Amino acid sequence: MVSTHSQSELRRALTVHLPALKQAMGFSWLTSLLVLVPVVFMFEVYGRVVDAQSMSTLGWLLVLVALAYVVMEVLDWARLEVMREASVVFDAQVAPRVFDVTMASTQPATDLKTLREFFYAPALMAALESPMALVFLLIMFALHPLLGAVTLISALVQVGIGVGHHQRTQADLSGLSKTQMASQTVANSSLQNAQLVQGMGMYEALHTRWRKVHDQFLQHQRAAMEHGGAFQSANKTFQLVLSSGLLGLGAWILMDGNLLGGPGMLIVASTIGARAIAPLGTIVTQWRQVVAAREAYQRLDKWLTQYPPKSKGMALPEPMGVLSVEALVASAPNSNTPILRGLQFAVKPGNMLAVIGPSGSGKTTLARLLVGVWPAMSGKVRLDGADVFSWHKTELGPHIGYVPQTVTMPEGTVAQNISRFETTDTPEEAALQYKRLQSAAQALDLHEIVRALPQGYDTPMGADGHTFSGGQLQRMAIARAIYGQPKLLVLDEANSHLDQQGEADLAQLLTQLKQQNTTLVVMTHRKALLALADQVLVLKDGTQQLYGPKDDVLAKLGVAL
């Protein structure tokens, strides 16, 4: 047995719910046994009512069988409730970690939903009933070895149908999952860029692109449904044939005088034989659920492994801002193809490193690694000697400022976005927050612009909020990055949407931050910002081409400021 220490994080989270699974299994077994109630009822009616002409006995039997049916429904409800509660607890366990991973991809959230819903899926419920199928099989052998053998062979045939179902539909289901995600991605991308799409006449081209991907999705869906329907029909037909076949076989054995229990066992044999293979039949017909859950588990497990939880541990001292990169090799999440290879450099507090290179050279990837958004394949990014990626983000985050290449603002007010959604508990804390907020906004000439809004700093942003220009959003992103005076500031083309005045304001801000001993890393091509740099790093095809003092590197490149 594998110890919990060697299990993955996701498996440990699932292992916690084994008691609930066992409880649900117990309910399943009791429910399976109560399925025999109609058989017992028929025996009693023929034996105690018809022969004895006893209406009172019939009444009591009807009451008892009704109570048995009620108990069966209650047990079935209790089983579902136990698994639904387990699914909620599982979601609460894993959701915080999934939220961490959604910083890199939204797929983990979808996979968590799939796993949560599988807790009470028909396929899993059938799997819980499967041990009772073995009991029913033993009963069939006790009635007569031939009945048991036929039931066993039928179960093996059922397994064969399931294997064939899996092999025929595996490619279709895999293609269905991929094309569904691709179709949704194209649709979401078009929606997010609706104005650009409409304004530049790209609608028809993007619609054609989406239609092509969506048609592939429909083809896989049609093929999966056709194959699934065929197997479901074959499985249903097989179960009917088995039930009738067992009845006929039982009659033959009875006429031969070898059936244990007499004529009444014909109905027992037919009922129990069908129940013995019923769970397998359900699993076959619901195989898509099983495949979807398995794929979701594999993907989510891989994500959580790549992004391990950050242990808060002991409180770390406030960083000084000494940045060092050691033999860094990195790729995109869930990829084994390196984007960066062998980077090695260091930046002292009060110094600025300018990172230049053509598009696709790895500048954005480097920015993400420097702030601990992406993990490294090998090598380290260190701040004051501590691994940036393993440092708890709640503790490290206030000391880091980051402006990504694509600026986004979460749902919230202007104040909440600039202050990083920092909460305050006292009026003193609120006053300090506003002071920091105002200082960050004034550094980018935003204060008066925001105050002129109808709700000022309380103006909502996002889908239903105020619409800001690209330059205003970029200024807000920079203000958010410098809020609280971080020790490390990483700017990824942060001046791309700024006008001449905005770029001048940014240059002045960077000069002030250098004087305040802030460590600066700026991805840029603008000479106005290059002039402020102390060091320059040149990237090409993910490798470090040049690195050193600004004047030396620019001289080698033949660039004059």
Contacts in CASP RR format, 6 or more apart in sequence:
PFRMAT RR
TARGET T0000
AUTHOR 0000-0000-0000
METHOD contacts of the structure
MODEL  1
MVSTHSQSELRRALTVHLPALKQAMGFSWLTSLLVLVPVVFMFEVYGRVV
DAQSMSTLGWLLVLVALAYVVMEVLDWARLEVMREASVVFDAQVAPRVFD
VTMASTQPATDLKTLREFFYAPALMAALESPMALVFLLIMFALHPLLGAV
TLISALVQVGIGVGHHQRTQADLSGLSKTQMASQTVANSSLQNAQLVQGM
GMYEALHTRWRKVHDQFLQHQRAAMEHGGAFQSANKTFQLVLSSGLLGLG
AWILMDGNLLGGPGMLIVASTIGARAIAPLGTIVTQWRQVVAAREAYQRL
DKWLTQYPPKSKGMALPEPMGVLSVEALVASAPNSNTPILRGLQFAVKPG
NMLAVIGPSGSGKTTLARLLVGVWPAMSGKVRLDGADVFSWHKTELGPHI
GYVPQTVTMPEGTVAQNISRFETTDTPEEAALQYKRLQSAAQALDLHEIV
RALPQGYDTPMGADGHTFSGGQLQRMAIARAIYGQPKLLVLDEANSHLDQ
QGEADLAQLLTQLKQQNTTLVVMTHRKALLALADQVLVLKDGTQQLYGPK
DDVLAKLGVAL
4 12 0 8 1.000
4 15 0 8 1.000
7 15 0 8 1.000
8 301 0 8 1.000
8 304 0 8 1.000
8 305 0 8 1.000
9 97 0 8 1.000
9 301 0 8 1.000
9 304 0 8 1.000
9 305 0 8 1.000
9 308 0 8 1.000
9 309 0 8 1.000
10 94 0 8 1.000
10 297 0 8 1.000
10 300 0 8 1.000
10 301 0 8 1.000
10 304 0 8 1.000
11 301 0 8 1.000
13 90 0 8 1.000
13 93 0 8 1.000
13 94 0 8 1.000
14 90 0 8 1.000
16 89 0 8 1.000
16 90 0 8 1.000
16 93 0 8 1.000
17 86 0 8 1.000
17 89 0 8 1.000
17 90 0 8 1.000
17 119 0 8 1.000
20 82 0 8 1.000
20 83 0 8 1.000
20 85 0 8 1.000
20 86 0 8 1.000
21 83 0 8 1.000
21 86 0 8 1.000
21 128 0 8 1.000
23 82 0 8 1.000
24 79 0 8 1.000
24 82 0 8 1.000
24 83 0 8 1.000
24 86 0 8 1.000
24 125 0 8 1.000
24 128 0 8 1.000
25 128 0 8 1.000
25 131 0 8 1.000
26 128 0 8 1.000
27 75 0 8 1.000
27 76 0 8 1.000
27 78 0 8 1.000
27 79 0 8 1.000
27 82 0 8 1.000
28 79 0 8 1.000
28 125 0 8 1.000
28 128 0 8 1.000
28 129 0 8 1.000
28 132 0 8 1.000
29 129 0 8 1.000
29 131 0 8 1.000
29 132 0 8 1.000
30 75 0 8 1.000
31 72 0 8 1.000
31 75 0 8 1.000
31 76 0 8 1.000
31 79 0 8 1.000
31 129 0 8 1.000
32 129 0 8 1.000
32 132 0 8 1.000
32 136 0 8 1.000
32 275 0 8 1.000
33 132 0 8 1.000
34 68 0 8 1.000
34 69 0 8 1.000
34 71 0 8 1.000
34 72 0 8 1.000
34 75 0 8 1.000
35 72 0 8 1.000
35 271 0 8 1.000
35 275 0 8 1.000
36 268 0 8 1.000
36 271 0 8 1.000
36 272 0 8 1.000
37 65 0 8 1.000
37 68 0 8 1.000
37 69 0 8 1.000
37 72 0 8 1.000
38 65 0 8 1.000
38 271 0 8 1.000
39 267 0 8 1.000
39 268 0 8 1.000
39 271 0 8 1.000
41 61 0 8 1.000
41 65 0 8 1.000
42 267 0 8 1.000
43 264 0 8 1.000
44 57 0 8 1.000
44 61 0 8 1.000
45 58 0 8 1.000
45 61 0 8 1.000
48 54 0 8 1.000
48 57 0 8 1.000
48 61 0 8 1.000
49 55 0 8 1.000
49 57 0 8 1.000
49 58 0 8 1.000
49 61 0 8 1.000
79 125 0 8 1.000
79 128 0 8 1.000
80 120 0 8 1.000
80 125 0 8 1.000
83 119 0 8 1.000
83 120 0 8 1.000
83 124 0 8 1.000
83 125 0 8 1.000
84 119 0 8 1.000
84 120 0 8 1.000
86 119 0 8 1.000
87 116 0 8 1.000
87 117 0 8 1.000
87 119 0 8 1.000
87 120 0 8 1.000
88 116 0 8 1.000
90 115 0 8 1.000
90 116 0 8 1.000
90 119 0 8 1.000
91 112 0 8 1.000
91 116 0 8 1.000
94 112 0 8 1.000
94 300 0 8 1.000
94 304 0 8 1.000
95 112 0 8 1.000
97 304 0 8 1.000
97 307 0 8 1.000
97 309 0 8 1.000
98 108 0 8 1.000
98 109 0 8 1.000
98 112 0 8 1.000
98 300 0 8 1.000
98 304 0 8 1.000
99 109 0 8 1.000
100 307 0 8 1.000
100 309 0 8 1.000
101 108 0 8 1.000
101 303 0 8 1.000
101 304 0 8 1.000
101 307 0 8 1.000
102 108 0 8 1.000
102 109 0 8 1.000
103 373 0 8 1.000
104 303 0 8 1.000
104 307 0 8 1.000
104 333 0 8 1.000
104 373 0 8 1.000
104 374 0 8 1.000
105 303 0 8 1.000
105 333 0 8 1.000
105 334 0 8 1.000
107 181 0 8 1.000
107 299 0 8 1.000
107 303 0 8 1.000
108 299 0 8 1.000
108 300 0 8 1.000
108 303 0 8 1.000
108 304 0 8 1.000
110 296 0 8 1.000
111 296 0 8 1.000
111 297 0 8 1.000
111 299 0 8 1.000
111 300 0 8 1.000
111 303 0 8 1.000
112 296 0 8 1.000
112 300 0 8 1.000
114 292 0 8 1.000
114 293 0 8 1.000
114 296 0 8 1.000
115 293 0 8 1.000
115 296 0 8 1.000
115 297 0 8 1.000
115 300 0 8 1.000
118 124 0 8 1.000
118 289 0 8 1.000
118 292 0 8 1.000
118 293 0 8 1.000
118 296 0 8 1.000
121 286 0 8 1.000
121 289 0 8 1.000
121 293 0 8 1.000
122 282 0 8 1.000
122 286 0 8 1.000
122 289 0 8 1.000
123 282 0 8 1.000
123 283 0 8 1.000
123 286 0 8 1.000
123 287 0 8 1.000
123 289 0 8 1.000
123 290 0 8 1.000
123 293 0 8 1.000
124 289 0 8 1.000
125 282 0 8 1.000
126 278 0 8 1.000
126 279 0 8 1.000
126 280 0 8 1.000
126 281 0 8 1.000
126 282 0 8 1.000
126 283 0 8 1.000
126 286 0 8 1.000
127 279 0 8 1.000
127 283 0 8 1.000
129 278 0 8 1.000
129 279 0 8 1.000
130 279 0 8 1.000
130 280 0 8 1.000
132 275 0 8 1.000
132 279 0 8 1.000
133 155 0 8 1.000
133 275 0 8 1.000
133 276 0 8 1.000
133 277 0 8 1.000
133 278 0 8 1.000
133 279 0 8 1.000
133 280 0 8 1.000
136 151 0 8 1.000
136 272 0 8 1.000
136 273 0 8 1.000
136 275 0 8 1.000
136 276 0 8 1.000
137 148 0 8 1.000
137 151 0 8 1.000
137 152 0 8 1.000
137 155 0 8 1.000
137 273 0 8 1.000
137 276 0 8 1.000
139 272 0 8 1.000
140 147 0 8 1.000
140 148 0 8 1.000
140 151 0 8 1.000
140 269 0 8 1.000
140 272 0 8 1.000
140 273 0 8 1.000
140 276 0 8 1.000
141 147 0 8 1.000
141 148 0 8 1.000
141 149 0 8 1.000
142 260 0 8 1.000
143 259 0 8 1.000
143 260 0 8 1.000
143 261 0 8 1.000
143 265 0 8 1.000
143 268 0 8 1.000
143 269 0 8 1.000
144 250 0 8 1.000
144 253 0 8 1.000
144 258 0 8 1.000
144 259 0 8 1.000
144 260 0 8 1.000
144 269 0 8 1.000
146 249 0 8 1.000
146 253 0 8 1.000
147 246 0 8 1.000
147 249 0 8 1.000
147 250 0 8 1.000
147 253 0 8 1.000
147 269 0 8 1.000
147 273 0 8 1.000
150 245 0 8 1.000
150 246 0 8 1.000
150 249 0 8 1.000
151 242 0 8 1.000
151 246 0 8 1.000
151 273 0 8 1.000
151 276 0 8 1.000
151 277 0 8 1.000
154 238 0 8 1.000
154 242 0 8 1.000
154 273 0 8 1.000
154 276 0 8 1.000
154 277 0 8 1.000
155 276 0 8 1.000
155 277 0 8 1.000
155 280 0 8 1.000
157 238 0 8 1.000
158 235 0 8 1.000
158 238 0 8 1.000
158 277 0 8 1.000
158 280 0 8 1.000
158 281 0 8 1.000
158 284 0 8 1.000
159 280 0 8 1.000
161 231 0 8 1.000
161 234 0 8 1.000
161 235 0 8 1.000
161 238 0 8 1.000
161 281 0 8 1.000
161 284 0 8 1.000
162 231 0 8 1.000
162 280 0 8 1.000
162 283 0 8 1.000
162 284 0 8 1.000
162 287 0 8 1.000
164 231 0 8 1.000
165 227 0 8 1.000
165 228 0 8 1.000
165 231 0 8 1.000
165 284 0 8 1.000
165 287 0 8 1.000
166 287 0 8 1.000
166 291 0 8 1.000
168 227 0 8 1.000
168 231 0 8 1.000
169 224 0 8 1.000
169 227 0 8 1.000
169 228 0 8 1.000
169 231 0 8 1.000
169 287 0 8 1.000
169 288 0 8 1.000
169 291 0 8 1.000
170 291 0 8 1.000
172 220 0 8 1.000
172 223 0 8 1.000
172 224 0 8 1.000
172 227 0 8 1.000
173 220 0 8 1.000
173 224 0 8 1.000
173 288 0 8 1.000
173 291 0 8 1.000
173 292 0 8 1.000
174 295 0 8 1.000
175 220 0 8 1.000
176 217 0 8 1.000
176 220 0 8 1.000
176 221 0 8 1.000
176 224 0 8 1.000
177 292 0 8 1.000
177 295 0 8 1.000
179 213 0 8 1.000
179 214 0 8 1.000
179 216 0 8 1.000
179 217 0 8 1.000
179 220 0 8 1.000
180 217 0 8 1.000
182 213 0 8 1.000
182 216 0 8 1.000
182 217 0 8 1.000
183 210 0 8 1.000
183 213 0 8 1.000
183 214 0 8 1.000
183 217 0 8 1.000
186 206 0 8 1.000
186 209 0 8 1.000
186 210 0 8 1.000
186 213 0 8 1.000
187 210 0 8 1.000
190 197 0 8 1.000
190 206 0 8 1.000
190 207 0 8 1.000
190 210 0 8 1.000
196 202 0 8 1.000
197 203 0 8 1.000
197 206 0 8 1.000
224 288 0 8 1.000
228 285 0 8 1.000
228 287 0 8 1.000
228 288 0 8 1.000
231 284 0 8 1.000
231 285 0 8 1.000
231 287 0 8 1.000
232 284 0 8 1.000
232 285 0 8 1.000
235 281 0 8 1.000
235 284 0 8 1.000
235 285 0 8 1.000
239 274 0 8 1.000
239 277 0 8 1.000
239 278 0 8 1.000
239 281 0 8 1.000
242 273 0 8 1.000
242 274 0 8 1.000
242 277 0 8 1.000
243 270 0 8 1.000
243 273 0 8 1.000
243 274 0 8 1.000
244 270 0 8 1.000
246 269 0 8 1.000
246 270 0 8 1.000
246 273 0 8 1.000
246 274 0 8 1.000
247 266 0 8 1.000
247 267 0 8 1.000
247 269 0 8 1.000
247 270 0 8 1.000
248 266 0 8 1.000
249 269 0 8 1.000
250 259 0 8 1.000
250 265 0 8 1.000
250 266 0 8 1.000
250 269 0 8 1.000
251 266 0 8 1.000
253 259 0 8 1.000
254 262 0 8 1.000
254 263 0 8 1.000
254 265 0 8 1.000
254 266 0 8 1.000
259 265 0 8 1.000
259 266 0 8 1.000
259 269 0 8 1.000
283 290 0 8 1.000
302 334 0 8 1.000
303 333 0 8 1.000
303 334 0 8 1.000
306 333 0 8 1.000
306 334 0 8 1.000
306 375 0 8 1.000
307 333 0 8 1.000
307 375 0 8 1.000
310 390 0 8 1.000
310 391 0 8 1.000
310 392 0 8 1.000
310 393 0 8 1.000
311 392 0 8 1.000
312 392 0 8 1.000
312 394 0 8 1.000
312 395 0 8 1.000
313 392 0 8 1.000
315 395 0 8 1.000
316 386 0 8 1.000
316 391 0 8 1.000
316 395 0 8 1.000
316 396 0 8 1.000
317 384 0 8 1.000
318 399 0 8 1.000
318 487 0 8 1.000
319 383 0 8 1.000
319 384 0 8 1.000
319 386 0 8 1.000
319 396 0 8 1.000
319 399 0 8 1.000
319 487 0 8 1.000
319 488 0 8 1.000
320 349 0 8 1.000
320 384 0 8 1.000
320 487 0 8 1.000
321 349 0 8 1.000
321 383 0 8 1.000
321 384 0 8 1.000
321 399 0 8 1.000
321 487 0 8 1.000
321 488 0 8 1.000
321 518 0 8 1.000
321 519 0 8 1.000
322 346 0 8 1.000
322 347 0 8 1.000
322 348 0 8 1.000
322 349 0 8 1.000
322 383 0 8 1.000
322 384 0 8 1.000
322 385 0 8 1.000
322 519 0 8 1.000
323 346 0 8 1.000
323 347 0 8 1.000
323 370 0 8 1.000
323 381 0 8 1.000
323 382 0 8 1.000
323 383 0 8 1.000
323 488 0 8 1.000
323 519 0 8 1.000
323 521 0 8 1.000
324 345 0 8 1.000
324 346 0 8 1.000
324 347 0 8 1.000
324 380 0 8 1.000
324 381 0 8 1.000
324 382 0 8 1.000
324 385 0 8 1.000
325 343 0 8 1.000
325 344 0 8 1.000
325 345 0 8 1.000
325 346 0 8 1.000
325 370 0 8 1.000
325 380 0 8 1.000
325 381 0 8 1.000
325 382 0 8 1.000
326 344 0 8 1.000
326 379 0 8 1.000
326 380 0 8 1.000
326 381 0 8 1.000
326 382 0 8 1.000
327 342 0 8 1.000
327 343 0 8 1.000
327 344 0 8 1.000
327 378 0 8 1.000
327 379 0 8 1.000
327 380 0 8 1.000
328 340 0 8 1.000
328 342 0 8 1.000
328 343 0 8 1.000
328 344 0 8 1.000
328 369 0 8 1.000
328 376 0 8 1.000
328 378 0 8 1.000
328 379 0 8 1.000
328 380 0 8 1.000
328 381 0 8 1.000
329 338 0 8 1.000
329 340 0 8 1.000
329 341 0 8 1.000
329 342 0 8 1.000
329 376 0 8 1.000
329 377 0 8 1.000
329 378 0 8 1.000
329 379 0 8 1.000
330 338 0 8 1.000
330 339 0 8 1.000
330 340 0 8 1.000
330 365 0 8 1.000
330 366 0 8 1.000
330 369 0 8 1.000
330 374 0 8 1.000
330 375 0 8 1.000
330 376 0 8 1.000
330 377 0 8 1.000
331 337 0 8 1.000
331 338 0 8 1.000
331 339 0 8 1.000
331 377 0 8 1.000
332 339 0 8 1.000
332 365 0 8 1.000
332 374 0 8 1.000
333 374 0 8 1.000
333 375 0 8 1.000
336 377 0 8 1.000
338 377 0 8 1.000
338 542 0 8 1.000
339 362 0 8 1.000
339 365 0 8 1.000
339 542 0 8 1.000
340 362 0 8 1.000
340 365 0 8 1.000
340 366 0 8 1.000
340 369 0 8 1.000
340 539 0 8 1.000
340 542 0 8 1.000
340 543 0 8 1.000
341 542 0 8 1.000
341 543 0 8 1.000
342 543 0 8 1.000
342 544 0 8 1.000
343 366 0 8 1.000
343 537 0 8 1.000
343 543 0 8 1.000
343 544 0 8 1.000
344 544 0 8 1.000
344 547 0 8 1.000
345 353 0 8 1.000
345 535 0 8 1.000
345 537 0 8 1.000
345 544 0 8 1.000
345 547 0 8 1.000
345 548 0 8 1.000
347 353 0 8 1.000
347 519 0 8 1.000
347 520 0 8 1.000
347 521 0 8 1.000
347 535 0 8 1.000
348 519 0 8 1.000
349 487 0 8 1.000
349 517 0 8 1.000
349 518 0 8 1.000
349 519 0 8 1.000
350 513 0 8 1.000
350 514 0 8 1.000
350 515 0 8 1.000
350 516 0 8 1.000
350 517 0 8 1.000
350 518 0 8 1.000
350 519 0 8 1.000
350 520 0 8 1.000
351 514 0 8 1.000
351 519 0 8 1.000
351 520 0 8 1.000
351 534 0 8 1.000
351 535 0 8 1.000
352 510 0 8 1.000
352 514 0 8 1.000
352 520 0 8 1.000
352 521 0 8 1.000
352 522 0 8 1.000
352 532 0 8 1.000
352 533 0 8 1.000
352 534 0 8 1.000
352 535 0 8 1.000
353 520 0 8 1.000
353 521 0 8 1.000
353 522 0 8 1.000
353 533 0 8 1.000
353 534 0 8 1.000
353 535 0 8 1.000
353 536 0 8 1.000
353 537 0 8 1.000
354 522 0 8 1.000
354 523 0 8 1.000
354 524 0 8 1.000
354 529 0 8 1.000
354 530 0 8 1.000
354 532 0 8 1.000
354 533 0 8 1.000
354 535 0 8 1.000
354 536 0 8 1.000
354 537 0 8 1.000
354 550 0 8 1.000
355 363 0 8 1.000
355 366 0 8 1.000
355 521 0 8 1.000
355 522 0 8 1.000
355 523 0 8 1.000
355 524 0 8 1.000
355 536 0 8 1.000
355 537 0 8 1.000
355 539 0 8 1.000
356 363 0 8 1.000
356 523 0 8 1.000
356 524 0 8 1.000
356 525 0 8 1.000
356 530 0 8 1.000
356 536 0 8 1.000
356 537 0 8 1.000
356 538 0 8 1.000
356 539 0 8 1.000
357 363 0 8 1.000
357 525 0 8 1.000
357 538 0 8 1.000
357 539 0 8 1.000
357 540 0 8 1.000
358 540 0 8 1.000
360 542 0 8 1.000
361 539 0 8 1.000
361 540 0 8 1.000
361 541 0 8 1.000
361 542 0 8 1.000
362 539 0 8 1.000
362 542 0 8 1.000
363 492 0 8 1.000
363 493 0 8 1.000
363 523 0 8 1.000
363 539 0 8 1.000
364 404 0 8 1.000
364 405 0 8 1.000
364 492 0 8 1.000
364 523 0 8 1.000
365 374 0 8 1.000
366 523 0 8 1.000
366 539 0 8 1.000
367 402 0 8 1.000
367 404 0 8 1.000
367 405 0 8 1.000
367 490 0 8 1.000
367 492 0 8 1.000
367 521 0 8 1.000
367 523 0 8 1.000
368 374 0 8 1.000
368 404 0 8 1.000
369 375 0 8 1.000
369 376 0 8 1.000
369 381 0 8 1.000
369 388 0 8 1.000
369 389 0 8 1.000
370 381 0 8 1.000
370 388 0 8 1.000
370 488 0 8 1.000
370 490 0 8 1.000
370 521 0 8 1.000
371 388 0 8 1.000
371 400 0 8 1.000
371 401 0 8 1.000
371 402 0 8 1.000
371 488 0 8 1.000
371 490 0 8 1.000
372 381 0 8 1.000
372 388 0 8 1.000
372 389 0 8 1.000
372 393 0 8 1.000
373 402 0 8 1.000
374 389 0 8 1.000
375 389 0 8 1.000
376 389 0 8 1.000
380 387 0 8 1.000
381 387 0 8 1.000
381 388 0 8 1.000
381 389 0 8 1.000
382 388 0 8 1.000
383 391 0 8 1.000
383 396 0 8 1.000
383 399 0 8 1.000
383 487 0 8 1.000
383 488 0 8 1.000
388 396 0 8 1.000
397 486 0 8 1.000
398 420 0 8 1.000
398 484 0 8 1.000
398 486 0 8 1.000
399 486 0 8 1.000
399 487 0 8 1.000
399 488 0 8 1.000
400 486 0 8 1.000
400 487 0 8 1.000
400 488 0 8 1.000
400 489 0 8 1.000
400 490 0 8 1.000
401 480 0 8 1.000
401 481 0 8 1.000
401 482 0 8 1.000
401 486 0 8 1.000
401 488 0 8 1.000
401 489 0 8 1.000
401 490 0 8 1.000
402 481 0 8 1.000
402 489 0 8 1.000
402 490 0 8 1.000
402 491 0 8 1.000
402 492 0 8 1.000
403 474 0 8 1.000
403 477 0 8 1.000
403 478 0 8 1.000
403 480 0 8 1.000
403 481 0 8 1.000
403 490 0 8 1.000
403 491 0 8 1.000
403 492 0 8 1.000
403 494 0 8 1.000
404 477 0 8 1.000
404 492 0 8 1.000
405 492 0 8 1.000
405 493 0 8 1.000
405 496 0 8 1.000
405 523 0 8 1.000
407 470 0 8 1.000
407 473 0 8 1.000
407 474 0 8 1.000
407 476 0 8 1.000
407 477 0 8 1.000
407 497 0 8 1.000
409 417 0 8 1.000
409 461 0 8 1.000
409 462 0 8 1.000
409 473 0 8 1.000
409 476 0 8 1.000
409 477 0 8 1.000
410 417 0 8 1.000
410 421 0 8 1.000
410 462 0 8 1.000
411 460 0 8 1.000
411 461 0 8 1.000
411 462 0 8 1.000
411 463 0 8 1.000
412 421 0 8 1.000
412 460 0 8 1.000
412 461 0 8 1.000
412 462 0 8 1.000
413 455 0 8 1.000
413 457 0 8 1.000
413 458 0 8 1.000
413 459 0 8 1.000
413 460 0 8 1.000
413 461 0 8 1.000
414 450 0 8 1.000
414 453 0 8 1.000
414 456 0 8 1.000
414 457 0 8 1.000
414 458 0 8 1.000
414 459 0 8 1.000
414 461 0 8 1.000
414 466 0 8 1.000
414 476 0 8 1.000
415 437 0 8 1.000
415 457 0 8 1.000
415 458 0 8 1.000
417 461 0 8 1.000
417 476 0 8 1.000
417 480 0 8 1.000
418 437 0 8 1.000
418 440 0 8 1.000
418 441 0 8 1.000
418 457 0 8 1.000
418 476 0 8 1.000
418 479 0 8 1.000
418 480 0 8 1.000
418 483 0 8 1.000
419 433 0 8 1.000
419 436 0 8 1.000
419 437 0 8 1.000
419 480 0 8 1.000
419 483 0 8 1.000
420 480 0 8 1.000
420 483 0 8 1.000
422 433 0 8 1.000
424 430 0 8 1.000
424 432 0 8 1.000
424 433 0 8 1.000
436 483 0 8 1.000
436 484 0 8 1.000
437 457 0 8 1.000
437 483 0 8 1.000
438 447 0 8 1.000
440 479 0 8 1.000
440 480 0 8 1.000
440 482 0 8 1.000
440 483 0 8 1.000
440 484 0 8 1.000
441 447 0 8 1.000
441 450 0 8 1.000
441 479 0 8 1.000
443 479 0 8 1.000
443 482 0 8 1.000
443 505 0 8 1.000
443 509 0 8 1.000
443 512 0 8 1.000
444 475 0 8 1.000
444 476 0 8 1.000
444 478 0 8 1.000
444 479 0 8 1.000
444 502 0 8 1.000
444 505 0 8 1.000
444 506 0 8 1.000
444 509 0 8 1.000
445 475 0 8 1.000
445 501 0 8 1.000
445 502 0 8 1.000
445 505 0 8 1.000
446 472 0 8 1.000
446 475 0 8 1.000
446 476 0 8 1.000
446 479 0 8 1.000
449 472 0 8 1.000
450 456 0 8 1.000
450 457 0 8 1.000
450 459 0 8 1.000
451 457 0 8 1.000
453 459 0 8 1.000
453 466 0 8 1.000
459 465 0 8 1.000
459 466 0 8 1.000
460 466 0 8 1.000
461 468 0 8 1.000
468 476 0 8 1.000
469 497 0 8 1.000
470 497 0 8 1.000
471 497 0 8 1.000
471 498 0 8 1.000
471 499 0 8 1.000
471 502 0 8 1.000
473 497 0 8 1.000
474 494 0 8 1.000
474 495 0 8 1.000
474 496 0 8 1.000
474 497 0 8 1.000
474 498 0 8 1.000
475 498 0 8 1.000
475 502 0 8 1.000
477 494 0 8 1.000
478 491 0 8 1.000
478 494 0 8 1.000
478 506 0 8 1.000
478 509 0 8 1.000
481 489 0 8 1.000
481 491 0 8 1.000
481 494 0 8 1.000
482 489 0 8 1.000
482 509 0 8 1.000
482 513 0 8 1.000
485 516 0 8 1.000
485 518 0 8 1.000
486 518 0 8 1.000
487 518 0 8 1.000
487 519 0 8 1.000
488 518 0 8 1.000
488 519 0 8 1.000
488 521 0 8 1.000
489 513 0 8 1.000
489 518 0 8 1.000
489 519 0 8 1.000
489 520 0 8 1.000
489 521 0 8 1.000
490 521 0 8 1.000
490 522 0 8 1.000
491 520 0 8 1.000
491 521 0 8 1.000
491 522 0 8 1.000
491 523 0 8 1.000
491 524 0 8 1.000
492 523 0 8 1.000
493 523 0 8 1.000
493 524 0 8 1.000
494 506 0 8 1.000
494 522 0 8 1.000
494 524 0 8 1.000
495 502 0 8 1.000
495 503 0 8 1.000
495 506 0 8 1.000
495 524 0 8 1.000
495 526 0 8 1.000
495 529 0 8 1.000
498 505 0 8 1.000
498 506 0 8 1.000
503 526 0 8 1.000
503 528 0 8 1.000
503 529 0 8 1.000
504 528 0 8 1.000
506 529 0 8 1.000
507 528 0 8 1.000
507 529 0 8 1.000
507 532 0 8 1.000
510 520 0 8 1.000
510 522 0 8 1.000
510 529 0 8 1.000
510 532 0 8 1.000
511 532 0 8 1.000
513 520 0 8 1.000
514 520 0 8 1.000
514 532 0 8 1.000
522 529 0 8 1.000
522 533 0 8 1.000
524 530 0 8 1.000
527 561 0 8 1.000
530 536 0 8 1.000
530 550 0 8 1.000
530 554 0 8 1.000
530 559 0 8 1.000
530 561 0 8 1.000
531 561 0 8 1.000
533 550 0 8 1.000
534 549 0 8 1.000
534 550 0 8 1.000
535 547 0 8 1.000
535 548 0 8 1.000
535 549 0 8 1.000
535 550 0 8 1.000
535 553 0 8 1.000
536 546 0 8 1.000
536 547 0 8 1.000
536 548 0 8 1.000
536 549 0 8 1.000
536 550 0 8 1.000
536 553 0 8 1.000
536 554 0 8 1.000
537 544 0 8 1.000
537 546 0 8 1.000
537 547 0 8 1.000
537 548 0 8 1.000
538 544 0 8 1.000
538 545 0 8 1.000
538 546 0 8 1.000
538 547 0 8 1.000
538 553 0 8 1.000
538 557 0 8 1.000
539 545 0 8 1.000
546 553 0 8 1.000
546 556 0 8 1.000
546 557 0 8 1.000
547 553 0 8 1.000
554 560 0 8 1.000
554 561 0 8 1.000
END
